[in-house]
Amino acid sequence: MPSLVSEVPAAEPALVAAHYAARLSFETDCWDVQHALQGGSADFILLDVRGPKLFEAAHVPGAINLPHGKMTERKMTEWPEDTLFVVYCAGPHCNGTDRAALKLARLGRKVKVMIGGMTGWSDEGFDFATGPLPE
Protein backbone atom coordinates (compact mmCIF):
# COMPACT_ATOMS: atom_id res chain seq x y z
CA MET A 1 0.00 0.00 0.00
CA PRO A 2 1.53 3.37 -1.00
CA SER A 3 2.14 6.12 1.52
CA LEU A 4 0.17 9.33 1.47
CA VAL A 5 3.27 10.88 -0.12
CA SER A 6 3.36 8.53 -3.10
CA GLU A 7 -0.37 7.86 -3.38
CA VAL A 8 -0.54 10.59 -6.05
CA PRO A 9 2.34 9.99 -8.46
CA ALA A 10 5.00 12.67 -8.77
CA ALA A 11 4.87 14.86 -11.85
CA GLU A 12 7.25 14.24 -14.70
CA PRO A 13 10.55 16.11 -14.29
CA ALA A 14 9.82 18.47 -17.20
CA LEU A 15 6.54 19.53 -15.57
CA VAL A 16 8.26 20.01 -12.23
CA ALA A 17 10.93 22.17 -13.86
CA ALA A 18 8.32 24.30 -15.64
CA HIS A 19 6.31 24.72 -12.44
CA TYR A 20 9.23 25.91 -10.34
CA ALA A 21 10.68 28.10 -13.07
CA ALA A 22 7.29 29.82 -13.31
CA ARG A 23 7.04 30.14 -9.54
CA LEU A 24 10.48 31.75 -9.29
CA SER A 25 9.46 34.28 -11.93
CA PHE A 26 6.79 35.53 -9.49
CA GLU A 27 8.70 35.46 -6.20
CA THR A 28 12.02 35.68 -4.45
CA ASP A 29 12.98 35.12 -0.84
CA CYS A 30 14.47 37.12 2.00
CA TRP A 31 17.88 35.49 1.76
CA ASP A 32 18.27 36.30 -1.95
CA VAL A 33 17.17 39.90 -1.38
CA GLN A 34 19.55 40.34 1.56
CA HIS A 35 22.42 38.78 -0.39
CA ALA A 36 21.86 41.17 -3.32
CA LEU A 37 21.54 44.23 -1.06
CA GLN A 38 24.64 43.40 0.98
CA GLY A 39 26.69 42.38 -2.03
CA GLY A 40 25.90 45.54 -3.95
CA SER A 41 24.25 43.59 -6.74
CA ALA A 42 20.67 44.74 -6.18
CA ASP A 43 19.21 45.15 -9.65
CA PHE A 44 15.76 45.88 -8.28
CA ILE A 45 13.90 48.42 -6.17
CA LEU A 46 12.71 47.03 -2.84
CA LEU A 47 9.29 48.36 -1.83
CA ASP A 48 7.82 48.03 1.65
CA VAL A 49 4.10 48.26 0.94
CA ARG A 50 2.96 48.66 4.57
CA GLY A 51 1.83 51.95 6.02
CA PRO A 52 4.32 54.68 7.02
CA LYS A 53 4.02 54.09 10.79
CA LEU A 54 4.87 50.42 10.46
CA PHE A 55 7.71 51.29 8.09
CA GLU A 56 9.16 53.78 10.58
CA ALA A 57 9.00 51.21 13.39
CA ALA A 58 11.02 48.66 11.39
CA HIS A 59 11.77 47.86 7.77
CA VAL A 60 14.26 46.05 5.58
CA PRO A 61 17.35 48.23 5.15
CA GLY A 62 17.36 49.80 1.69
CA ALA A 63 13.60 49.54 1.22
CA ILE A 64 11.41 52.40 0.06
CA ASN A 65 8.00 52.80 1.67
CA LEU A 66 5.30 52.81 -1.00
CA PRO A 67 1.90 51.40 0.01
CA HIS A 68 -0.03 49.90 -2.90
CA GLY A 69 -2.66 52.65 -2.68
CA LYS A 70 0.01 55.21 -3.57
CA MET A 71 1.27 53.32 -6.61
CA THR A 72 0.05 55.48 -9.45
CA GLU A 73 1.15 55.73 -13.04
CA ARG A 74 2.59 59.16 -12.27
CA LYS A 75 4.45 57.99 -9.15
CA MET A 76 5.97 55.02 -10.97
CA THR A 77 7.50 57.28 -13.64
CA GLU A 78 10.20 58.02 -11.03
CA TRP A 79 11.80 54.75 -12.20
CA PRO A 80 12.70 53.54 -15.69
CA GLU A 81 10.10 51.37 -17.43
CA ASP A 82 12.22 48.21 -17.17
CA THR A 83 12.78 48.47 -13.39
CA LEU A 84 12.15 45.30 -11.43
CA PHE A 85 10.27 45.93 -8.19
CA VAL A 86 10.39 43.53 -5.24
CA VAL A 87 7.52 44.05 -2.81
CA TYR A 88 7.00 42.89 0.76
CA CYS A 89 4.63 43.49 3.65
CA ALA A 90 4.20 42.10 7.17
CA GLY A 91 4.40 38.43 6.28
CA PRO A 92 2.49 35.39 5.09
CA HIS A 93 -0.67 36.54 6.86
CA CYS A 94 -0.78 39.81 4.88
CA ASN A 95 -2.05 40.24 1.32
CA GLY A 96 -0.42 43.64 0.84
CA THR A 97 2.23 42.14 -1.42
CA ASP A 98 -0.43 40.55 -3.60
CA ARG A 99 -2.27 43.86 -3.92
CA ALA A 100 0.98 45.69 -4.70
CA ALA A 101 2.11 43.09 -7.25
CA LEU A 102 -1.28 43.26 -8.95
CA LYS A 103 -1.20 47.07 -9.01
CA LEU A 104 2.33 47.19 -10.43
CA ALA A 105 1.53 44.56 -13.06
CA ARG A 106 -1.56 46.51 -14.12
CA LEU A 107 0.68 49.55 -14.47
CA GLY A 108 2.88 47.51 -16.82
CA ARG A 109 5.71 47.10 -14.31
CA LYS A 110 7.87 44.05 -13.59
CA VAL A 111 7.41 42.78 -10.05
CA LYS A 112 8.29 39.93 -7.72
CA VAL A 113 7.05 39.24 -4.21
CA MET A 114 9.55 38.71 -1.40
CA ILE A 115 7.94 35.72 0.26
CA GLY A 116 7.86 35.82 4.04
CA GLY A 117 7.92 39.61 4.26
CA MET A 118 8.94 41.06 7.63
CA THR A 119 8.27 37.73 9.35
CA GLY A 120 10.59 35.91 6.96
CA TRP A 121 13.26 38.61 7.32
CA SER A 122 13.12 38.20 11.10
CA ASP A 123 13.15 34.40 10.86
CA GLU A 124 16.39 34.64 8.84
CA GLY A 125 17.93 36.72 11.65
CA PHE A 126 18.53 39.75 9.43
CA ASP A 127 18.68 43.25 10.90
CA PHE A 128 15.98 45.86 10.49
CA ALA A 129 16.29 49.59 9.96
CA THR A 130 14.06 52.13 11.69
CA GLY A 131 12.85 55.64 11.02
CA PRO A 132 11.33 57.34 8.00
CA LEU A 133 12.95 57.61 4.60
CA PRO A 134 15.26 60.60 4.29
CA GLU A 135 13.55 63.52 2.57
N, C-alpha and C positions, 0 to 999 in steps of 0.2 A: 504494500500500500504506500503510495507516494506521500511525502510530507506536505504540509500546507505551502511550503516554499516551492516545491516542484510540481504541485498539483496542476498549476497552469504553466505550460511549457514556456521557457524563456524565448524571447524574440530572437530572430536571426541576427547575427552580428551586424549586418549592413543596416538593419532597422534600428538597432541600438545606437550605432554610430550616428545615424541621421537624427535620432531623437535628442541625443546629448549635444550634438553640434548646434541644433536649433535652440535648445535650452540655453546654452552658453552665449548665444547671440542676443538673448533677452536679459541675462543677468550676469553679475560678477559677485565676488564675495569680499568680505572685510579684509582678509589677508592680502588679496591681490591689490586692492585699493591702497592699503597701507604700504605695501612693498613699492608700488609705483610712486606714491607721494614721497616716501623716504628716500628712494633711489633717484629722485629727480627725473623720472621717466613718465610722469603723469601727462598723458596725451588726451585728457578729458577734463571737464569742469565738474567738480563735485558739488551737488546741490543738496542742502539740508532743507527738506520741504515742510518742516514743522514750523510752528509759530515763533515769532521773535523772542518771546520770553523763555521758551524752552531752549532755543538756540543759545541765548545768552547764558543760561544756566550750565550748559555743556553741549559741545558739538565736536565733530571730527575735525582735527586741525587741518586747515586748508580749505574747508568747506565754505560755501557761500549760502546764506540763508535766502531762500526764494520759495515761499509756500506756493502750492499749485494754483491757488486763486489769483496770484500776482503774475503768473506766466501768461503774458500777452504777446501778440505778434510784435508789437512795438518794443517791449522789454527785451525780447529775445534777439532783436537786431544788434544788441550790444556784443554779440558773439558771431563769428563767421558762420555761414550756412552749414558747413561741414563739421562743426563742433560736435563732439560726442559728449553727452551729459550723462553723469551717473547720479542717480537720485537715491536718497535714503530718508527714513523717518524713524519713529520710535523703535520699531521692531516688527516681529512676525505678526503681532496682534493689531497692527496699524495698516490701513489701506491707503495711507497718504502717498506711498511710492507708486501704487497702481494708478491713482488719480493723476499724479504728476507725469508718469510715463505716458498715460493716455493723452494728456494735454499736450505734452511735447510732441508726441507722434502726430497728433492732429494739426500741430503747427508746422509739420514737415521736418522736425528735428530728430536726430539720432539720439537714442537713449537706452541705457541699461539700468536695471535696478540693482542696488547693493543689498543682496539678501542678508537678513539679520538686523540691518539698521543699527541703531544705538545699542540694542541688546547684544547683537552679534559682536560689535566693536568691543564692548565690555567683556564679553565671554572670551575674546581673544587676548584680553589683558592689555589692550592698547590704551594710550593716554588720550584724554579729552582736553580740549581747549575751552575757555570760558570767555564771556564778555561779548559785546556786540562786534560787528564788523567795523573796521576802521572807516571813517567817512572819507 
